[in-house]
Amino acid sequence: MTTTTELAPLLKRLKLGAMLATLPERLALARREQLDYAAFLQTLLTDEVSRRDHRRLEVHLQQAGFEEICRLEDFDWSAEITLDRRLLDAAFSLDFLDRREHVLFVGPVGVGKSFLAQALGYAAVRSGRSVRFAAADHFFRTLAQARVDHTLERAFRSFLAPDLLIIDDLGLRRLNAQQSADLYELIVARHRRSSLIITSNRSVEEWLGIFDDPILGNSALDRLANASYQIVIEGSSYRQRLSPHRRQEVLTP
């Protein structure tokens, strides 16, 4: 019977079964490097901590519901856009989360608002915060369905629970009375308690026009405007550069 075989039931009982995958290599390393018991144990435990951290990150990224995994280092800075990079870097310091502030990305279609919002969410997950990503239409549909199912309180709480909530593509269409009230309640409930990221094709000054009730709109926007990083992105859509037609134009002499 090998050492690995003898250790397997003990490691599994201690919920350390994942160590078995690398145990033979680590035993070989210990013999080759003549590691003492403490150094060998530290190597095994370091492996286990790394595995658990990686698994925890995977689970939290899945729970966040991102459309794709976006990282700031993968952003296409060759795109023909302009933004305040110092303000963006300040947001990516994540200090706004500690201060319960918000980040607003505004600009035309295709300039990278959703990418940067999700990249900021990814950074927040990496720092140990809970994050949820939802398209604005999904948020409103979820609450509408919850009213039918008599689960409104639970559904609304699910949008309040994470440290950071990302609402993508706000303002594609004018809100009805119920949607205006839902958005107002969300902003009021999270204001100074936890952070929001909102992306929109409309400038912040135009957001009042999407509310059915201007009084609710003014109250909500006053809270956002006075506690947020407003990052305006200008330029042409980077998606045009990715289209087969545009690539063919570039390749044709």
N, C-alpha and C positions, 0 to 999 in steps of 0.2 A: 504493500500500500504506500502510495507516494505522500509526501508532505501536503501537497495541494488537496488530495482526496481527504486526508484527515482533517484539514482546516475547513473544507467546504461547508459541512453542517454547522460548524461554530460561527463562521462568518455570516451565513444565511440567517441564523438565529438572532444575531446581533444587527441584522439588516445592513450587512456590509458585503453582501454577495457580489456586488459589482467589482470588488477587488479581485475576484477570481480571474477576470479577463486578462489582467496584467500581472498577476502574481508570479507565473513562471519566469517572465522577463525580469521582474524585480528581484527574484531569488538569484537568478543568474548574475544580475548586476551586483548584488550584495557579495556573492562569492568572488566575482572578478575584482571588485574594488575593495574587498575585505572590509566591508562596512561593519561597524559594531552594531549592537542590538538597537541602541537609541537612534542611530542614523538610519537604519533599515526601517524602523517603525515610523520615523518622520517622513521617509520617502513614501511609504504606503499611505499614511494619513494625508499627505499633501496631494497625492493622486485622488484620494476620495473627496477631499474638499473641492478640488478642481472639477471633478465629475458632477458633484452636487450643485456647484455654482452654475455650471454650464446647463444642467438640466433645469434648474430654477429659472434661468434666463429664458430658455426655450418655452417653458410653461407660461411665464408672464408675457412674453411676446405673443404667444397664441391667444392668451386671454385678452390682450389689448385689441385684437381684431383689426390690425393694420391691413390695408389692401396689399401692401408689399413692404418688405424690409428695406428701409431707406436709411442711409447714413450720410452725415454731412460730407465726409471725405469722398463720397461717390457722386456728389453733385457736379453737374456739368458747368463749370465756371467759364467755359468758352462760349456759352450761349449768349446771345445779344440781349442781355438784360442789365438793369441797373438797380441797385438797392443800397441801403446804408449798411455796409459790412460791419461797422463798429457796433451798430445796434443789434445786428444778427449775432455777432460774437458774444455780446452781453447776454442775449437770451440763452445762448448755448452754455453759458456758465451755470445755468439752472438756478441762479439766485432768485429768480422770480417765483420759483416754487416755494422757497422758504418764506418769502414775503406775501404769498397768496395773491400774486399779481397774475396778469393775463398777457397773452401774445396774440396779436391780430395780424394776419398776413392778407394783404389786399393787392389786387392787380388783375390784369386781363387773363383770359384763358391761356393755359399752356406755358406760363412763365415759371412754374415750379413751386407754387404755393403749397399744394398738397404734399409734394416731396419733402419740402423743408419742414412742414408741420409734423409729418410722420418721422422725419429724422430727429426732430426735437423730442418727439415722443419716445423714440428708440433710445436716445441719450438718457431720458428720464427713467426708462425701465432699467437701463444699465446701472443707474445710480441707486436702484432699489425702490423706486416709486411705482405705485400702481397707476396704470394708464388705460384709458378706453378711447378708441377711435370710432366715430360714427358720422356718416353723412347726415347732413341736416334733414333731408327727406326721411331717412331711416329713423331719426329721433322723433319726428312728428308722427310717422306711421306707427311706431312702437307705442307711443302714448295713446293714439287713437284706438288701436286694437286693445290696449289694456283697459280702456273705458268700457269697451264691449265685453271684455272678459272679467270685469270687476277686479282687476289686479293693478289699478292705476298707481296706488301708493307704492307697491313693490317695484313696479317698473320705473317710476320716477326716482326712487331711492337708488336704483342701479346706476343712474346717471350722476348721482351725487356722491357715490361711494369712492370712486378712484381719486387719487391725489391730483391727477391731471385728466381732464376731459377734452378731447379734440372734436370739434364740430366742423365738418368739411363742407364747403360749397354752400354757405348761407347766402340767401338772397337771390337764388335763381328765379324765384317767383314771389309775388306778394303773398303775405301770410293772411289767412283768414282770422276771424276773431279768436277761435280756440287756439290756433297755433301761436298767435301773438301773445296770448296769455301764458301758454306753455313756455315760450322762450323767455318771457319776462320772469316767470317763476324760477326758471333754471338759473338765470343770471343773478337774481336776487339771492337765491339759496346758496350759490357757490361764491358769491362776492365776499372777499376777505376771509373766506373759510378754506377755499381750495381753488386751484387754478384752471383756467380755460385757455385753449387755443382755438381760434376761429379763423377759417379762411373764407374769402369772399371775392367774387369778381367785381363787386361794387365798393367804392370808397366808403369809409366810415361815415362820412357826411351824408351819403345816400341811404344809409340803413334805416333812418327814420321812415323813409317812404315805403318800406316793406311791411311795417306794422299796420295792422288794421286800426289800432287805437293809438293816436299820437302821444297821449299822456303816458301810456305804458312804454312806448318807444323812447320818449325823452328820459324817463326814469331809468330804463335799462341802459341806454347808451351813456348817460351821465356816469353811471357806475363803471362801465367799461373804459370810457375815455380817460378817466382819472386814475386808473390803476392798470395800465397796459402799455406794452411795447407795441407801437404801431409800425409795422414793417411794410412799406409800400414797394412793390416790385413793378418795374416798368420794362417794356420790351416786347419783342415778337415771340410767338409761340415756338418753343423748342421742338414741339411735335412735328412742325412742318419740316424741320431738318431731318427727321427720322423717316419721313414718308418715302416709299420707293420712287415716286415721281421726282422728288427733290434730289434724291441720291443720283438718279440718272442724269439730271441737269448738271450736277457737279462733275460727273464722270465724263460727260460729253464735251469734247474740246470745242 
